[in-house]
Amino acid sequence: MVERELFVFWQFNGDNQSFCNNTCPYCYGQDKHYRHLWNGRVDLWEQAFTRLNRDIYFVFSYGEAFGSKGFYDCVDLIGRHPNWRLCIVTNLSYDPERLILSRLGREKRVFISASWHPLGVKDRFVEWEKFKKHLLLLKAASIPVHVHYVWYKPQIQWWPQYFMWLDKNDFRASVRRVIKFSSGFKVPVVNKHVGSKFVLSDYTKVEKEYLLASTCPKVIEYGLKLSSPKGQFCSAGQDMILVKHDGDVGLCADKPDYKLGNIFDETFKLRDCLIRCPAVVCGGDYGMLHMIDRRFGDLPKQLWNDTFISQVEGIRQTSPVLYPDKPKMLRCLEAIKNQHK
């Protein structure tokens, strides 16, 4: 039996409180300290990941990876291993040319989840032009890209114009509900309280409809309805781990302090079986690739050569991009434009 790739969140430079050059009002990293925590020990990291003896799908999604210390050291490390790949969640404010020219870029083993944050920058008009320029550079280099946009009330009015440009240029694009913290775990602010019955109270009717029309059923169930995954079988610890800057290994991004060991320990081993999910909320697209709910089909046996959000939503790179219900999405966008005239 062929083992599935190991999905590794690698916090090489720290968590969401670490470096980022955006100042988004809805940021997960509540009180940023903007420190760089990269230890510089490429040799030790490479030995540690090699000892796992797995094909690896790395994810950089904490802070702004491109501006983090050690970023290109890590890119080059991953590039040296033909069966290792990298997905980067980034605001794409940094020029990606060096990444494109890296071994990962040349061999098309790097994928970009580009998050556009108009309220996180000083001048959204100037930065949007830069964002588009960088997207087109990646497209010309055949690097898979999927754009994210946070469905945050003050910036929803601008999404129709952004989406139209992205769609015209065949960029896949998804919106995601806002997250904030309550009682020690993350909840979408669109719900009145944890356990509410799918009440998207902060949105107008058409804003709710767009969110639902552009989101896959499994993410609707666990990301919007907030159905609890607790007790469900999951491959976290077996096919997915979170590795902190000091080498400590957590179960996943929602249970980072569920410690499995330290990756620098030569005796560290991955779990050899599924786990019953200990989390109250499954907080992201990555979880849909690992948490088992047969109503939504089997987990993928292998990951695509693509961003993980593309795989969760089942949206491949086509021209034009094929969404599950694009006509409804376009009708909603027109209505959103009209409600802000």
Backbone as numpy.savetxt, mean C-alpha at the origin, in Angstrom:
# Nx Ny Nz CAx CAy CAz Cx Cy Cz
5.34 -28.86 -3.92 4.50 -27.66 -3.92 5.38 -26.41 -3.92
5.09 -25.46 -4.83 5.86 -24.22 -4.92 5.39 -23.27 -3.83
6.35 -22.78 -3.03 6.00 -21.83 -1.98 5.64 -20.48 -2.57
4.66 -19.85 -1.97 4.30 -18.50 -2.37 5.39 -17.54 -1.91
5.52 -16.40 -2.61 6.49 -15.41 -2.18 6.19 -14.94 -0.76
7.24 -14.66 -0.02 7.10 -14.08 1.30 6.88 -12.58 1.15
5.79 -12.08 1.68 5.43 -10.66 1.61 6.05 -9.97 2.83
6.99 -9.06 2.59 7.75 -8.45 3.69 7.58 -6.93 3.70
6.89 -6.41 4.72 6.94 -4.99 5.00 8.29 -4.72 5.65
9.14 -3.95 4.99 10.47 -3.69 5.54 10.56 -2.22 5.95
10.54 -1.97 7.25 10.66 -0.61 7.78 12.15 -0.28 7.96
12.88 -0.24 6.87 14.34 -0.10 6.94 14.77 1.22 7.59
13.92 2.24 7.49 14.28 3.56 8.03 13.35 4.01 9.15
12.49 3.13 9.62 11.56 3.48 10.69 10.11 3.36 10.24
9.18 3.65 11.16 7.76 3.47 10.89 7.13 4.77 10.38
5.79 4.90 10.53 5.09 6.07 10.00 5.42 7.37 10.71
6.10 7.31 11.85 6.52 8.53 12.52 7.86 9.04 11.98
8.45 8.28 11.07 9.77 8.65 10.55 9.65 9.62 9.38
10.69 9.72 8.58 10.79 10.78 7.58 9.68 10.76 6.52
9.11 11.94 6.26 8.26 12.15 5.09 8.32 13.63 4.76
8.26 13.97 3.48 8.31 15.37 3.07 6.94 15.96 2.78
5.87 15.18 2.97 4.50 15.71 2.88 3.97 15.99 4.29
2.96 16.84 4.37 2.34 17.15 5.67 0.82 16.97 5.53
0.39 15.74 5.33 -1.02 15.46 5.07 -1.83 15.51 6.36
-3.01 16.13 6.34 -3.83 16.25 7.55 -4.38 14.92 8.05
-4.38 13.89 7.20 -4.95 12.59 7.57 -3.88 11.52 7.76
-2.63 11.92 7.90 -1.53 10.96 7.93 -1.67 9.94 9.05
-1.31 8.67 8.76 -1.31 7.61 9.77 -0.30 7.91 10.88
0.83 8.52 10.50 1.87 8.81 11.48 1.51 10.07 12.26
0.82 9.89 13.36 0.22 11.01 14.07 1.22 12.08 14.48
2.24 11.73 15.23 3.22 12.69 15.72 4.59 12.33 15.15
4.91 12.92 14.02 6.15 12.56 13.35 7.37 13.14 14.07
8.42 12.33 14.10 9.69 12.84 14.64 10.71 13.04 13.53
10.40 12.60 12.31 11.22 12.84 11.13 12.65 12.34 11.25
12.87 11.35 12.09 14.22 10.80 12.24 14.48 9.71 11.20
15.73 9.54 10.84 16.15 8.45 9.97 16.78 7.37 10.86
16.27 6.14 10.77 16.71 5.07 11.66 17.47 3.95 10.93
17.84 4.19 9.68 18.58 3.20 8.90 19.92 2.91 9.57
20.22 1.61 9.78 21.45 1.26 10.50 22.68 1.10 9.59
22.47 1.13 8.29 23.60 1.09 7.36 24.24 -0.26 7.15
23.73 -1.31 7.83 24.38 -2.62 7.76 23.75 -3.47 6.64
24.07 -3.12 5.41 23.56 -3.86 4.25 23.94 -5.33 4.33
25.16 -5.61 4.79 25.63 -6.99 4.84 24.77 -7.84 5.79
24.45 -7.28 6.95 23.64 -8.04 7.92 22.22 -8.24 7.44
21.65 -7.20 6.83 20.29 -7.34 6.29 20.26 -8.41 5.19
21.23 -8.37 4.30 21.24 -9.32 3.19 21.39 -10.75 3.70
22.25 -10.95 4.67 22.41 -12.29 5.26 21.10 -12.76 5.91
20.44 -11.82 6.62 19.22 -12.19 7.35 18.11 -12.59 6.40
17.88 -11.81 5.35 16.81 -12.14 4.41 17.16 -13.39 3.59
18.43 -13.57 3.29 18.85 -14.74 2.53 18.62 -16.02 3.33
18.81 -15.95 4.64 18.61 -17.13 5.50 17.16 -17.64 5.45
16.23 -16.78 5.11 14.83 -17.21 5.05 14.59 -18.19 3.90
15.48 -18.15 2.91 15.42 -19.09 1.79 14.05 -19.06 1.09
13.59 -17.85 0.80 12.30 -17.68 0.14 12.41 -16.65 -0.99
11.58 -16.80 -2.02 11.35 -15.70 -2.93 10.63 -14.62 -2.11
11.00 -13.36 -2.31 10.44 -12.31 -1.44 9.84 -11.17 -2.27
8.67 -10.72 -1.81 7.99 -9.54 -2.34 8.07 -8.48 -1.25
9.05 -7.57 -1.38 9.24 -6.52 -0.38 8.26 -5.37 -0.61
7.88 -4.71 0.48 7.05 -3.51 0.40 7.68 -2.43 1.26
7.92 -1.25 0.65 8.32 -0.05 1.39 7.09 0.85 1.47
6.54 1.05 2.65 5.32 1.87 2.74 5.27 2.72 4.00
6.40 2.94 4.63 6.42 3.71 5.87 7.24 4.97 5.69
6.60 6.14 5.92 7.27 7.39 5.60 7.42 7.51 4.08
8.31 8.37 3.63 8.57 8.51 2.20 9.89 7.81 1.87
9.76 6.66 1.22 10.92 5.78 0.99 12.02 6.47 0.18
11.64 7.18 -0.89 12.65 7.76 -1.77 13.56 8.75 -1.04
13.04 9.42 -0.01 13.84 10.39 0.72 14.47 9.82 1.98
14.29 8.55 2.22 14.80 7.92 3.43 16.25 7.50 3.28
17.00 7.59 4.35 18.38 7.12 4.32 18.40 5.62 4.05
19.34 5.20 3.22 19.48 3.79 2.92 18.59 3.30 1.80
17.77 4.18 1.20 16.81 3.73 0.20 17.49 2.99 -0.95
18.47 3.62 -1.57 19.10 2.97 -2.73 20.03 1.84 -2.33
20.53 1.85 -1.10 21.25 0.67 -0.60 20.32 -0.54 -0.59
19.08 -0.31 -0.14 18.10 -1.41 -0.07 17.64 -1.83 -1.46
17.45 -0.85 -2.34 17.06 -1.16 -3.72 18.13 -2.04 -4.38
19.39 -1.69 -4.21 20.48 -2.47 -4.81 20.59 -3.85 -4.17
20.40 -3.92 -2.85 20.42 -5.22 -2.16 19.37 -6.16 -2.76
18.14 -5.67 -2.88 17.05 -6.49 -3.42 17.35 -6.87 -4.87
17.90 -5.92 -5.61 18.19 -6.17 -7.02 19.19 -7.28 -7.26
20.06 -7.53 -6.30 21.08 -8.58 -6.47 20.48 -9.99 -6.44
19.24 -10.11 -6.02 18.61 -11.43 -5.88 17.49 -11.56 -6.91
17.67 -12.38 -7.95 16.71 -12.45 -9.06 15.29 -12.81 -8.67
15.10 -13.46 -7.53 13.76 -13.86 -7.11 13.17 -12.96 -6.03
13.75 -11.78 -5.88 13.22 -10.78 -4.95 12.66 -9.60 -5.76
11.53 -9.07 -5.29 10.88 -7.96 -5.97 10.51 -6.88 -4.95
10.13 -5.70 -5.44 9.87 -4.58 -4.55 8.68 -3.76 -5.03
7.76 -3.49 -4.09 6.66 -2.56 -4.32 6.89 -1.35 -3.41
6.86 -0.16 -3.98 7.12 1.07 -3.21 5.86 1.92 -3.16
5.40 2.22 -1.96 4.31 3.18 -1.76 4.97 4.53 -1.55
4.71 5.48 -2.43 5.47 6.74 -2.45 4.58 7.90 -2.89
4.92 9.10 -2.43 4.21 10.29 -2.92 4.78 10.77 -4.26
5.81 10.11 -4.73 6.41 10.32 -6.06 6.90 11.76 -6.27
7.29 12.40 -5.20 7.82 13.77 -5.32 9.29 13.77 -5.73
9.95 12.62 -5.58 11.36 12.49 -5.97 11.47 11.92 -7.37
12.45 12.39 -8.11 12.68 11.92 -9.47 13.01 10.41 -9.43
12.27 9.57 -10.18 12.50 8.12 -10.13 13.55 7.62 -11.12
14.29 8.53 -11.77 15.21 8.11 -12.83 16.25 7.09 -12.34
16.81 7.32 -11.17 17.83 6.38 -10.67 17.22 5.01 -10.40
15.98 4.98 -9.90 15.30 3.70 -9.68 15.08 2.98 -11.01
14.66 3.73 -12.02 14.42 3.16 -13.34 15.69 2.52 -13.89
16.85 3.14 -13.62 18.12 2.64 -14.13 18.74 1.54 -13.27
18.16 1.30 -12.08 18.68 0.26 -11.20 18.40 -1.12 -11.80
19.00 -2.15 -11.22 18.75 -3.51 -11.72 17.27 -3.87 -11.59
16.65 -3.49 -10.47 15.22 -3.76 -10.31 14.41 -3.09 -11.41
14.78 -1.85 -11.74 14.07 -1.12 -12.79 14.29 -1.73 -14.16
15.53 -2.09 -14.45 15.84 -2.67 -15.76 15.16 -4.02 -15.96
15.06 -4.78 -14.87 14.47 -6.12 -14.96 12.98 -6.13 -14.63
12.39 -4.95 -14.45 10.95 -4.80 -14.20 10.51 -5.61 -12.98
11.32 -5.50 -11.92 10.98 -6.18 -10.66 10.64 -5.17 -9.57
10.30 -3.94 -10.00 9.88 -2.91 -9.04 8.55 -2.34 -9.51
7.68 -2.04 -8.55 6.31 -1.58 -8.84 6.02 -0.38 -7.95
5.26 0.57 -8.49 5.04 1.83 -7.78 3.57 2.04 -7.44
3.30 2.15 -6.13 1.99 2.60 -5.66 2.14 4.08 -5.36
1.69 4.91 -6.28 1.93 6.36 -6.20 0.74 7.05 -5.54
0.98 7.69 -4.41 -0.09 8.36 -3.67 -0.03 9.87 -3.90
-1.10 10.40 -4.46 -1.16 11.84 -4.71 -1.90 12.51 -3.54
-1.21 13.48 -2.88 -1.73 14.13 -1.69 -1.77 15.65 -1.90
-2.81 16.19 -2.53 -2.82 17.63 -2.83 -2.82 18.52 -1.60
-3.31 18.02 -0.46 -3.33 18.84 0.76 -2.06 18.64 1.60
-1.16 17.81 1.11 0.09 17.56 1.85 1.27 18.32 1.29
1.03 19.13 0.25 2.12 19.86 -0.41 1.87 21.36 -0.33
2.92 22.16 -0.58 2.80 23.62 -0.47 2.00 24.20 -1.63
2.21 23.66 -2.82 1.52 24.18 -4.01 1.01 23.00 -4.81
-0.29 22.71 -4.72 -0.81 21.51 -5.36 -0.76 21.58 -6.88
-0.75 22.76 -7.44 -0.70 22.88 -8.90 0.71 22.53 -9.41
1.72 23.09 -8.77 3.11 22.79 -9.15 3.43 21.32 -8.91
3.02 20.81 -7.76 3.35 19.42 -7.41 2.59 18.42 -8.26
1.38 18.77 -8.69 0.63 17.87 -9.59 1.35 17.73 -10.91
1.92 18.81 -11.41 2.68 18.73 -12.66 3.91 17.85 -12.49
4.56 17.95 -11.35 5.73 17.10 -11.08 5.30 15.64 -10.96
4.20 15.41 -10.26 3.67 14.06 -10.09 3.39 13.43 -11.46
2.74 14.17 -12.34 2.43 13.66 -13.69 3.72 13.36 -14.47
4.69 14.26 -14.37 5.97 14.05 -15.06 6.62 12.74 -14.62
6.63 12.49 -13.32 7.25 11.28 -12.79 6.46 10.03 -13.18
5.14 10.14 -13.20 4.31 9.02 -13.67 4.67 8.67 -15.11
4.81 9.67 -15.95 5.09 9.42 -17.37 6.49 8.83 -17.56
7.44 9.22 -16.72 8.78 8.60 -16.78 8.69 7.11 -16.48
7.92 6.76 -15.45 7.75 5.35 -15.08 7.03 4.58 -16.18
6.02 5.20 -16.76 5.28 4.55 -17.84 6.19 4.28 -19.04
7.02 5.26 -19.39 7.93 5.10 -20.53 8.94 3.97 -20.27
9.22 3.71 -18.98 10.16 2.65 -18.62 9.46 1.32 -18.36
8.14 1.28 -18.59 7.33 0.06 -18.40 7.37 -0.45 -16.96
7.42 0.49 -16.00 7.34 0.14 -14.59 5.86 0.16 -14.19
5.30 -0.94 -13.67 3.89 -0.95 -13.28 3.59 0.10 -12.21
2.50 0.84 -12.41 2.10 1.91 -11.50 0.62 1.80 -11.19
0.27 2.06 -9.93 -1.14 2.18 -9.53 -1.23 3.39 -8.62
-2.09 4.35 -8.97 -2.21 5.60 -8.21 -3.25 5.47 -7.11
-2.93 6.02 -5.92 -3.85 6.06 -4.78 -4.28 7.50 -4.52
-5.50 7.65 -4.01 -6.00 8.96 -3.59 -6.86 8.75 -2.37
-6.63 9.55 -1.33 -7.40 9.39 -0.09 -8.74 10.11 -0.23
-9.83 9.39 0.08 -11.19 9.91 -0.07 -11.52 10.78 1.15
-10.81 11.92 1.19 -10.89 12.86 2.31 -11.74 14.04 1.87
-12.76 14.36 2.64 -13.78 15.31 2.21 -13.25 16.58 1.55
-12.28 17.29 2.16 -11.84 18.55 1.54 -11.19 18.41 0.17
-10.76 17.17 -0.21 -10.09 17.05 -1.51 -10.86 16.19 -2.51
-12.04 15.71 -2.13 -12.84 14.91 -3.06 -13.21 15.72 -4.30
-13.46 17.01 -4.13 -13.90 17.86 -5.24 -12.90 17.90 -6.39
-11.62 17.64 -6.10 -10.59 17.70 -7.15 -10.37 16.37 -7.86
-10.90 15.29 -7.30 -10.62 13.98 -7.86 -11.11 13.81 -9.31
-12.28 14.33 -9.70 -12.70 14.14 -11.10 -11.66 14.61 -12.11
-11.05 15.77 -11.89 -10.06 16.26 -12.86 -8.79 15.40 -12.83
-8.39 14.96 -11.64 -7.21 14.10 -11.56 -7.47 12.76 -12.25
-8.63 12.18 -11.94 -8.94 10.87 -12.52 -8.99 10.94 -14.04
-9.56 11.99 -14.60 -9.70 12.08 -16.06 -8.33 12.09 -16.74
-7.37 12.79 -16.14 -6.01 12.78 -16.73 -5.40 11.39 -16.60
-5.52 10.80 -15.42 -4.96 9.47 -15.20 -5.57 8.45 -16.15
-6.88 8.50 -16.31 -7.57 7.54 -17.17 -7.20 7.75 -18.64
-7.08 8.99 -19.04 -6.69 9.30 -20.42 -5.31 8.73 -20.74
-4.44 8.69 -19.73 -3.09 8.20 -19.92 -2.89 6.76 -19.45
-4.01 6.07 -19.22 -4.01 4.63 -18.88 -3.29 4.31 -17.57
-3.43 5.19 -16.58 -2.93 4.89 -15.24 -4.08 4.37 -14.38
-3.85 3.23 -13.75 -4.84 2.68 -12.82 -4.91 3.58 -11.59
-6.11 3.77 -11.05 -6.26 4.67 -9.91 -7.36 4.18 -8.98
-7.06 4.21 -7.69 -8.03 3.78 -6.68 -8.10 4.80 -5.56
-9.30 4.94 -4.99 -9.45 5.81 -3.82 -9.58 4.92 -2.59
-9.17 5.46 -1.44 -9.23 4.71 -0.19 -9.79 5.58 0.92
-10.56 4.97 1.81 -11.20 5.68 2.90 -10.15 6.22 3.86
-10.52 7.26 4.58 -9.62 7.87 5.55 -9.51 6.96 6.76
-8.33 6.98 7.37 -8.08 6.21 8.59 -7.78 7.18 9.73
-8.30 6.91 10.89 -7.78 7.58 12.08 -7.81 6.59 13.23
-7.24 6.99 14.34 -7.08 6.05 15.44 -8.16 6.23 16.50
-8.64 5.09 17.01 -9.65 5.10 18.04 -9.48 3.87 18.92
-9.38 4.08 20.20 -9.28 2.97 21.17 -8.14 2.01 20.84
-7.04 2.55 20.33 -5.87 1.72 20.13 -5.76 1.03 18.80
-6.76 1.19 17.91 -6.60 0.61 16.58 -7.23 1.53 15.53
-6.94 1.23 14.26 -7.36 2.10 13.17 -8.80 1.83 12.77
-9.53 2.89 12.50 -10.89 2.75 11.98 -11.12 3.80 10.90
-11.92 3.48 9.90 -12.27 4.50 8.91 -13.16 5.56 9.55
-12.87 6.84 9.30 -13.70 7.88 9.88 -15.07 7.92 9.22
-15.24 7.20 8.12 -16.54 7.20 7.47 -17.56 6.40 8.26
-17.15 5.62 9.21 -18.08 4.86 10.05 -18.32 5.60 11.36
-19.54 5.52 11.86 -19.87 6.24 13.09 -19.08 5.70 14.27
-18.94 4.39 14.35 -18.17 3.78 15.42 -17.87 2.35 15.02
-16.93 1.73 15.69 -16.58 0.36 15.38 -17.80 -0.52 15.64
-18.14 -1.35 14.68 -19.31 -2.22 14.82 -20.54 -1.65 14.15
-20.44 -0.43 13.60 -21.59 0.14 12.91 -21.89 -0.65 11.65
-23.11 -0.63 11.22 -23.54 -1.42 10.07 -23.36 -0.64 8.78
-22.11 -0.51 8.36 -21.83 0.04 7.05 -22.41 1.44 6.89
-22.20 2.32 7.86 -22.73 3.67 7.80 -21.63 4.62 7.34
-21.69 5.03 6.07 -20.69 5.95 5.53 -21.19 7.37 5.77
-21.15 7.78 7.02 -21.87 8.97 7.44 -21.24 10.28 6.99
-19.97 10.28 6.67 -19.31 11.54 6.33 -19.44 11.93 4.87
-20.01 11.08 4.04 -20.04 11.32 2.61 -21.46 11.60 2.10
-21.52 12.33 0.98 -22.80 12.47 0.28 -23.12 11.15 -0.40
-24.35 11.01 -0.87 -24.79 9.78 -1.51 -23.89 9.40 -2.69
-23.56 10.37 -3.53 -22.77 10.07 -4.72 -21.32 9.77 -4.35
-20.80 10.40 -3.30 -19.43 10.11 -2.84 -19.34 8.68 -2.31
-20.37 8.24 -1.61 -20.43 6.85 -1.13 -20.48 5.89 -2.32
-21.31 6.24 -3.30 -21.48 5.36 -4.46 -20.18 5.18 -5.23
-19.41 6.27 -5.35 -18.14 6.16 -6.07 -17.18 5.25 -5.31
-17.11 5.44 -4.01 -16.23 4.61 -3.19 -16.57 3.14 -3.33
-17.85 2.82 -3.33 -18.28 1.43 -3.44 -18.09 0.88 -4.85
-18.34 1.71 -5.85 -18.21 1.25 -7.24 -16.76 0.98 -7.62
-15.83 1.61 -6.91 -14.42 1.48 -7.29 -13.64 0.58 -6.33
-14.35 -0.13 -5.46 -13.69 -0.98 -4.45 -14.17 -2.41 -4.57
-13.26 -3.38 -4.42 -13.62 -4.79 -4.59 -14.40 -5.29 -3.37
-15.19 -6.35 -3.53 -16.06 -6.84 -2.44 -15.33 -7.19 -1.14
-14.14 -7.77 -1.22 -13.45 -8.18 0.00 -12.98 -6.96 0.80
-12.53 -5.92 0.09 -12.11 -4.70 0.79 -13.33 -3.96 1.34
-14.44 -4.00 0.62 -15.68 -3.41 1.15 -16.05 -4.09 2.47
-15.94 -5.42 2.49 -16.33 -6.18 3.68 -15.45 -5.85 4.88
-14.14 -5.84 4.67 -13.22 -5.69 5.80 -12.67 -4.27 5.96
-12.69 -3.48 4.90 -12.17 -2.12 4.99 -13.23 -1.06 5.19
-14.48 -1.35 4.78 -15.57 -0.39 4.94 -16.62 -0.87 5.94
-17.08 -2.08 5.77 -18.04 -2.62 6.74 -17.39 -2.90 8.09
-16.08 -3.01 8.06 -15.31 -3.29 9.27 -15.67 -4.63 9.91
-16.01 -5.60 9.08 -16.19 -6.95 9.62 -14.88 -7.39 10.25
-14.95 -7.98 11.42 -13.72 -8.35 12.11 -13.12 -9.63 11.54
-11.80 -9.63 11.32 -11.12 -10.83 10.85 -10.73 -11.76 12.00
-10.98 -11.31 13.22 -10.49 -12.06 14.38 -10.98 -13.50 14.35
-10.02 -14.43 14.46 -10.35 -15.85 14.44 -10.30 -16.47 13.06
-10.23 -15.65 12.00 -10.12 -16.18 10.65 -8.70 -16.72 10.42
-8.58 -17.72 9.57 -7.25 -18.21 9.23 -6.52 -17.19 8.36
-5.23 -17.04 8.62 -4.41 -16.08 7.89 -3.00 -16.62 7.76
-2.32 -16.24 6.68 -0.94 -16.71 6.47 0.10 -15.76 7.02
-0.32 -14.77 7.83 0.64 -13.87 8.48 1.60 -14.68 9.35
2.86 -14.33 9.29 3.89 -15.06 10.03 4.46 -16.22 9.24
3.72 -16.63 8.23 4.14 -17.74 7.36 4.50 -17.22 5.97
3.59 -16.44 5.38 3.81 -15.85 4.06 3.86 -14.33 4.10
3.80 -13.76 5.28 3.85 -12.31 5.44 4.42 -11.96 6.80
5.34 -10.98 6.82 5.88 -10.47 8.08 6.13 -8.97 7.94
6.26 -8.30 9.08 6.69 -6.91 9.13 8.04 -6.89 9.85
9.03 -6.29 9.21 10.37 -6.24 9.79 10.72 -4.79 10.12
10.99 -4.53 11.40 11.29 -3.18 11.86 12.75 -2.82 11.63
13.07 -1.54 11.82 14.41 -1.05 11.52 15.48 -1.71 12.38
15.09 -2.24 13.55 16.07 -2.89 14.43 16.09 -4.41 14.26
15.32 -4.91 13.28 15.30 -6.34 13.00 14.17 -7.11 13.66
13.46 -6.48 14.60 12.33 -7.17 15.23 11.27 -7.48 14.17
10.68 -8.66 14.28 9.72 -9.13 13.29 8.32 -9.17 13.91
7.39 -8.43 13.31 6.00 -8.44 13.74 5.16 -9.29 12.81
3.97 -9.62 13.26 3.08 -10.49 12.49 2.65 -9.84 11.19
2.20 -8.58 11.27 1.73 -7.86 10.07 1.64 -6.38 10.43
1.17 -5.55 9.49 1.09 -4.12 9.74 0.04 -3.76 10.78
-0.93 -4.64 11.01 -1.94 -4.37 12.04 -1.58 -4.96 13.38
-0.60 -5.85 13.39 -0.11 -6.42 14.64 1.42 -6.36 14.66
1.97 -5.12 14.54 3.43 -5.00 14.46 4.14 -5.41 15.75
3.43 -5.35 16.88 4.05 -5.70 18.16 3.78 -7.14 18.59
3.14 -7.90 17.71 2.99 -9.35 17.91 4.32 -9.95 17.47
5.28 -10.00 18.39 6.66 -10.28 18.01 6.91 -11.76 17.75
7.50 -12.02 16.58 7.85 -13.38 16.18 9.32 -13.69 16.43
10.11 -12.65 16.69 11.54 -12.83 16.89 12.30 -11.68 16.29
13.58 -11.88 16.06 14.41 -10.86 15.43 15.12 -11.48 14.24
15.03 -10.80 13.11 15.55 -11.38 11.87 17.06 -11.54 11.87
17.77 -10.81 12.73 19.23 -10.96 12.81 19.64 -12.17 13.64
18.70 -12.74 14.33 18.94 -13.97 15.09 19.03 -15.13 14.11
20.15 -15.81 14.06 20.35 -16.88 13.08 19.39 -18.04 13.28
18.73 -18.10 14.43 17.77 -19.19 14.67 16.34 -18.79 14.31
16.15 -17.54 13.85 14.79 -17.08 13.53 14.17 -17.95 12.44
12.92 -18.34 12.65 12.18 -19.13 11.67 10.78 -18.53 11.46
10.28 -18.65 10.24 8.90 -18.28 9.96 7.97 -19.34 10.54
6.72 -18.97 10.75 5.73 -19.96 11.17 5.57 -21.01 10.08
5.23 -22.22 10.46 5.06 -23.29 9.46 3.60 -23.64 9.23
2.67 -22.80 9.76 1.25 -23.07 9.55 0.47 -21.76 9.64
-0.79 -21.81 9.24 -1.66 -20.65 9.32 -1.90 -20.26 10.78
-2.30 -19.01 10.97 -2.60 -18.51 12.31 -4.06 -18.06 12.34
-4.71 -18.14 13.49 -6.01 -17.53 13.68 -5.77 -16.04 13.92
-6.34 -15.19 13.07 -6.06 -13.75 13.15 -6.38 -13.20 14.54
-5.41 -12.51 15.16 -5.64 -11.92 16.48 -6.11 -10.47 16.42
-6.25 -9.91 15.20 -6.56 -8.49 15.07 -8.07 -8.24 15.09
-8.45 -7.07 15.57 -9.86 -6.66 15.56 -10.26 -6.14 14.19
-9.33 -5.43 13.55 -9.57 -4.85 12.23 -8.44 -5.25 11.30
-8.76 -5.62 10.06 -7.73 -5.90 9.05 -7.58 -4.63 8.24
-6.46 -3.96 8.43 -6.38 -2.57 8.00 -5.88 -2.28 6.62
-5.81 -3.19 5.71 -5.30 -2.77 4.43 -5.45 -3.78 3.32
-5.12 -3.33 2.13 -5.22 -4.19 0.95 -4.34 -5.42 1.07
-3.19 -5.26 1.68 -2.27 -6.40 1.83 -2.94 -7.55 2.57
-3.80 -7.24 3.54 -4.46 -8.29 4.33 -5.37 -9.16 3.50
-5.93 -8.59 2.44 -6.85 -9.34 1.59 -6.12 -10.42 0.79
-4.78 -10.31 0.71 -3.98 -11.33 0.03 -3.56 -12.45 0.96
-3.88 -12.32 2.26 -3.39 -13.29 3.24 -4.47 -13.84 4.18
-5.52 -13.07 4.42 -6.59 -13.51 5.30 -7.62 -14.31 4.50
-7.97 -15.49 4.98 -8.82 -16.41 4.23 -10.29 -16.17 4.54
-11.07 -15.93 3.50 -12.53 -15.87 3.57 -13.03 -16.46 2.26
-13.49 -17.70 2.31 -13.83 -18.44 1.09 -14.94 -17.77 0.27
-15.71 -16.88 0.88 -16.74 -16.18 0.12 -16.14 -15.37 -1.03
-14.88 -15.02 -0.88 -14.23 -14.16 -1.87 -13.18 -14.92 -2.67
-13.27 -16.24 -2.67 -12.35 -17.05 -3.46 -11.08 -17.40 -2.69
-10.25 -18.21 -3.33 -9.00 -18.64 -2.71 -7.96 -17.54 -2.75
-7.00 -17.62 -1.85 -5.86 -16.70 -1.91 -5.03 -17.02 -3.15
-4.38 -16.01 -3.73 -3.53 -16.29 -4.90 -2.37 -17.21 -4.54
-2.07 -18.16 -5.44 -0.94 -19.07 -5.20 0.39 -18.36 -5.42
0.39 -17.38 -6.33 1.57 -16.57 -6.58 1.12 -15.13 -6.78
1.99 -14.17 -6.47 1.67 -12.77 -6.67 2.08 -12.35 -8.08
1.33 -11.41 -8.65 1.67 -10.90 -9.97 2.95 -10.07 -9.88
3.49 -9.75 -11.05 4.60 -8.81 -11.16 3.99 -7.40 -11.18
3.48 -6.98 -10.03 2.65 -5.77 -10.02 2.51 -5.27 -8.58
1.88 -4.10 -8.41 1.62 -3.58 -7.08 0.61 -4.48 -6.37
0.65 -4.48 -5.04 -0.27 -5.37 -4.33 -1.71 -4.86 -4.38
-1.91 -3.52 -4.48 -3.28 -3.02 -4.57 -3.92 -3.43 -5.90
-3.11 -3.52 -6.96 -3.62 -3.97 -8.26 -4.12 -5.40 -8.16
-3.41 -6.21 -7.38 -3.77 -7.61 -7.24 -5.00 -7.80 -6.38
-5.12 -7.00 -5.34 -6.31 -7.08 -4.48 -7.55 -6.69 -5.28
-7.45 -5.59 -6.01 -8.60 -5.10 -6.76 -8.81 -5.84 -8.08
-7.84 -6.63 -8.49 -7.98 -7.38 -9.74 -7.95 -6.51 -10.97
-7.21 -5.41 -10.92 -7.14 -4.47 -12.04 -5.78 -4.57 -12.70
-5.74 -5.18 -13.85 -4.48 -5.32 -14.58 -4.22 -4.10 -15.46
-2.98 -3.98 -15.92 -2.62 -2.85 -16.77 -3.10 -3.10 -18.19
-4.13 -2.40 -18.58 -4.68 -2.51 -19.92 -4.87 -1.11 -20.50
-5.17 -1.06 -21.78 -5.46 0.22 -22.42 -6.74 0.08 -23.25
-7.84 0.68 -22.80 -7.99 1.47 -21.58 -8.00 0.58 -20.33
-7.88 1.22 -19.16 -7.96 0.47 -17.91 -9.39 -0.03 -17.71
-9.52 -1.31 -17.37 -10.84 -1.92 -17.19 -11.17 -2.03 -15.70
-12.10 -1.20 -15.25 -12.57 -1.25 -13.87 -13.83 -2.11 -13.80
-14.15 -2.65 -12.62 -15.35 -3.50 -12.49 -16.64 -2.78 -12.89
-16.77 -1.48 -12.58 -17.99 -0.75 -12.91 -17.63 0.68 -13.30
-16.90 0.79 -14.40 -16.43 2.11 -14.83 -17.56 3.07 -15.21
-18.63 2.60 -15.90 -19.72 3.54 -16.21 -20.30 4.21 -14.97
-20.47 3.44 -13.89 -21.00 4.04 -12.66 -19.99 4.99 -12.06
-18.72 4.64 -12.09 -17.68 5.54 -11.58 -17.72 6.88 -12.31
-17.85 6.85 -13.63 -17.87 8.09 -14.41 -19.12 8.91 -14.13
-20.26 8.25 -13.94 -21.49 8.97 -13.60 -21.33 9.67 -12.25
-20.73 8.97 -11.31 -20.51 9.55 -9.98 -19.56 10.74 -10.05
-18.52 10.62 -10.84 -17.56 11.72 -10.95 -18.21 12.96 -11.54
-19.09 12.77 -12.51 -19.80 13.91 -13.09 -20.69 14.57 -12.05
-21.36 13.74 -11.25 -22.22 14.28 -10.20 -21.41 15.01 -9.13
-20.23 14.49 -8.82 -19.36 15.14 -7.82 -18.92 16.50 -8.35
-18.59 16.58 -9.63 -18.24 17.86 -10.21 -19.39 18.86 -10.07
-20.60 18.39 -10.34 -21.77 19.26 -10.29 -22.09 19.74 -8.87
-21.83 18.88 -7.89 -22.17 19.28 -6.51 -21.19 20.31 -5.96
-20.07 20.52 -6.68 -19.10 21.52 -6.23 -19.04 22.74 -7.13
-20.02 22.86 -8.05 -20.04 24.05 -8.91 -20.47 25.29 -8.12
